Amino acid sequence: MHTKRKGYRIERKIRLFFQKFGWTVIRAGASLGEADLVCLKNQKCILLQVKSTNKKAFYYYGYNLPEFEGFPFFLIVDFGYSKIRILPPKGKVTTSDGEPLEKFIESY
């Protein structure tokens, strides 16, 4: 699958998931900034960088701090087979890092 198309598909999947839980989600067109998605709800704003892989580990080389411009910044990695993890950004992410997206969204 073409990389841009795959990236858009995964971003859309995450966007729809957040919207299902009442978040307003804005996609940063063509990923021009650090975040792919900006999520807003109840005067909260979180920034998401969305990645995917079919391997057991993902190496992330992007923005690597837990906040960007004062807003929480999270890395979401879709490992496939409904195994989606969310965590503050770090260089190497495995399927056991962070927490499942479902658990995060219910508690945030």
RAPEQUI-V676167 format. One line per field, one symbol per residue. ss: DSSP state (@ for helix, = for strand, . for the rest). burial: + if it has 16 or more other ideal C-beta (glycine too) atoms within 10 Angstrom, else -. A space follows every 10 residues. Layout:
ss = ???
burial = ???
This chain:
ss = ..@@@@@@@@ @@@@@@@@@@ ...====.@@ @.....==== =..======= ==....===. ......==.. ========.. ...====... .===....== @@@@@@@.
burial = ------++-+ +--++-++-- --+-+-++-- +---+++++- +----+++++ ++-----+-+ -------+-- --+++++++- ---++++-+- --+-+-++-- +--++---
